Amino acid sequence: MTVIDPETQAGWAPETDEHEDDMPLSTRLSIADTLTLGNAICGFMAVYFTTTGVLIPHLTGNEDGGMARHSAAMAVILMLFASVFDLFDGLVARKLRASAMGAELDNLSDLISFGLAPAYFVVTWGMVAQDANQRVSVVAAVVVLLAVVLRLARFSCVPMRDGMFQGMPGPFGALTVVAIVLLELPFVPTLLAIIGVAWLMVSRVEYPKPRGRLAVAMLGWIVLSMGMLTAWALDAPGGQLLLQTGCALQVVMGAMIPLFATARRVNTFRDNRRESRAESRAAQLP
């Protein structure tokens, strides 16, 4: 309601500048930000498919093996799509203009897609799997979620070596957790493997950033994983074997990269030590 001044008959409304409605440059979305929001949408939809296609039918007793398999595959495919968005938003931001909100949007979207979505997947597994312990699986899911939160917080405030991540990247960690669940191993080994991945995400092990050929290889692996999941969801001949092979390769890569990184650091330390000894001996010579 507009209040009228009886003397001036003027509306009691503050004068506005004609340019005030223009959105500040710092809050305008860039192309990279749009890709980042696509990442968040994929993470939310992964939770949606996990709930409606796997958890609710299990709780209501209307379980359909094919439907549950299709929904689980769809949830994982959406996490893979989120990884694609996460891969390209950084590349686009470096090539084109990035807004001031870019880093914050990226962290928030990663928290949804690579923290909440895989943690929720673990919780659902704990409720649906016959040999799983629901309460313990919830603890494992919380550990995964906290690991992603801590990793994102550290990434925001701790400078990293150029071209390297400190700790397993969120997308790689999330997909490794999901791969461990889909392998359908006994409960205890699955639980230990999930906690191991969470530890790697907050560790100081260095992982190379996906750039150049590595980014192309990562994109190819994501496309291949989508094909395996689709074959498994459609109950295609050999689909189960393809899924287990893909999940096993994901887990093996998650385990081998830290080993290679540790071996490289040990070799670097030994080389530096040898060089220092050689220099000290050379200095002692007359």
N, C-alpha and C positions, 0 to 999 in steps of 0.2 A: 504494500500500500504506500502511495506517495503522500507525504505530509505537505500541505500548502501553507505558506506563510501568508497570513491575511493582509499584511501591508504590501508586500512585494508581489504576491500571487505567483511566486516562483516555487518550483518543486524543490523540496528539501532532498536533493540528491547531489552527491559529490561530482564535481566536474571531472571528466575523464579525458585524457589525452587520446587523440585519434589513433596513436600508435601503441597504446597501452595493451591492446588485445593481442598484439603480435607476440608470438611465443619466443622467449629468449633462445638464442642459438644453443645454449648449454642444455636445453631440455628438448630439443628437436631430435627425433629418432633418425638415425642414419640407416643405410642399407645393412650394415653390420649388426645394428641393434635389432632390426627386423629378423635377421637370422637367429639372433640370440633368443628372441621371444619364441621363435619356432622351436628352439631347444626346450624351453619351459613347457610349451604346449604338449610336446611329445612325452615329456616326463609325466605330466598330469594324466594324459590319456593312457599311458602305461599302467598307472595306478587304477584307472577306471576299468580297463579290460581285465586286470588281475582280480578286481573286486567282483565285477558282474559276471565274468565267465568262469572263474575258478572258485573264489571264496563263497559267494552267495549260494551257488548250486550245491556246494558241499554242506553248508550249514542248513539248507532247507531240504536236503535229501533228494534233490533233483539232479544228481550228478549224471553228466553225459561225457564219457571219456573223450569222444571226438571234439565236443564243444570246448571242454576244458583244455585240451591240447591246442586247439585253434586259438583260444584266448591267451594262453600262456605264450604261444609263439608270437601273437600279435603284440603283446606287452614287450617282449624282448626286441622285436623288430622296431618298435617305437623308440626303445632305448638306443638302438643302433642308429636310427634316424637322428636322434638327439646328438649322438656323437658326430654325425656328418655336419649338422648345424654348428656344433661347437668347433669342428675343424675349420669350417669355411668362414665363420664370423671373424676369427682372428686374421685369416688371410685377407679377407675383404677390408677389414679395419686398417691393415698395413698398406693396402693399395689405395683405398679411398679415405674420405674423411670419417673420423670416428668421433662420436659425441662424448661429452663429459660424463654421461651416464654409462658408457660402454662397460667399464670394468665392474661397476656395481651390478648392472644387469647380468653380466656374464656369471658372476659369483652366485647370484640369486637363482638363476636358471640352472646352473650346475648343481646347486643344492637340491633342487627338485628332481632333476633327471638322473643324477648320479649319486645322490644321497638318499632321498626319500623313496624313490621308485625301487631301487634294489633292496633297500631295507624292508620295504613293504612286501616285496617278493619273498624275502627270507621268512617274514612273519607268516605269510600265507602258506609257504612250504611247511612250516612247523605245525600248522593247523590241519593241513590236508594229508601229508605223508603219514603212512601207517606207523613207521618206526620212530617218528620224530617226537621230541619233547617240546610241547608248546611254550612253556615258560622259558626254557633254555634258549629256544630259537628266538624268542623276543629279546633276550639279553644279547644274543649274537647280532640281531638287527640293530639294536641300539649302539652296539660297538661300531658297526659299519657306518651308521649315521654320524656318530660323533667323530669318527676318523675323517669323514668327508668335511665336516664342519671345521675341524682343526686344520685340515690341510688347506682349505680355502682361506681361512684366516691367516695362516702362515704365508701363503702365497701373496696375500695382499700387503704384508708388512715386512717381509724378509727378502732382501735382494738375492736373486738367483744368478748362477753363472750363465753366461750367454749361451743359448742353444740347449740348455738343460733344464729339466724339472728336478726338484728335490722331493723324493717320494713318488710312489706310483701315481700317475695322473688319474684324476677322478673317472673319466670315461673308461679307461682301461681297467681300473679297479672294479667299477660297477659291472662291466661285462664279464670280468673274471668271476665275481661273486655269483652272478646268474648262471654262468657256465658250470660252476661247481654244483649248484643246486640241480641243474638239468642232467648232470651225470648220474643222478640217483644212486649215489654211493651210500653206504651205511651212515647212520646219523652222526656218530662220533667223528669219523674222518671228515665228513662234510663240515661239521661244526669247527673243527680245528683248522681246516683249510680256509674257511670264511674269516676266522679271527686272524689267520696269517696274512690274508690279503689286507685286512684293516690295518694291521701293523705296518705292512709295506707302504701303505698310503701316507702314514705319518712318519716314516723312517727318513733317514738322510741319504738313502740310496738314490743315485742320480739316473734319470731316464732322459733320453734324447727327445727334444721337441719334434713333432711331426712336420718337417719342412722338406720341400723338394721331393726327392725319390721316396723318402720315408713316408711323406704324406700321401703320395700316390699308392704306395704299398698298403698303407693303412686303409685307404678308401677301397682298394681292391679286396682286402680281407673283410671289410664290412659288407660289401656286396655279396661275396661268397658266403658269409655267415647268414645273410638274409635268404639266400637260395637254399641253404641247408635247413633253416627253420621252416621255410615254406614247404619243402618236401616232407618234413616231419609232420607239419600241421595237416597236410592233405593226405597223410598216411600213404605216401608214394612208396613203391618198392625200394627198399634200401634207405628210406628216410630216417629210420631210427639209427642205423649205422652211421649215416652222414652226420646226424646231430651229435652222436657220441664222439665221433672223430673230431668234429669242429670244436666241441667243448673241451675235449682232451688237449687239443692243440693250443687253445686259449689258455688253459691252466698251465701247460708246459711253458709257454712263452712268459706267463706271469712269474714262473719260478726261475727260468733261465736268465732273464734280463738282470735280476739282482746278482746272480752268481757271476755273470760276465762283468758287471760293474764292479763287484768286489774284487775279482781277480785283476781287473785293470788297475784299481787303486793300489792293490798290493804290489803289482809289478812297478807302478810309478814310484811308490815309496822305496822299493828296493833299488831302482835305478838312481833315484836322488841320493840315497844313502851311499851307493857305490861312488857316485860322482863327488860327493863331499869327502869321502875317504881318500879318493885319488887326489883331490885338490890339497887335502891336508898333508898327504905324503909328499906331493910336489913342493909344497911350501917348506917342508923340513929339509929337503935336499940342499946342499951347499951351492 
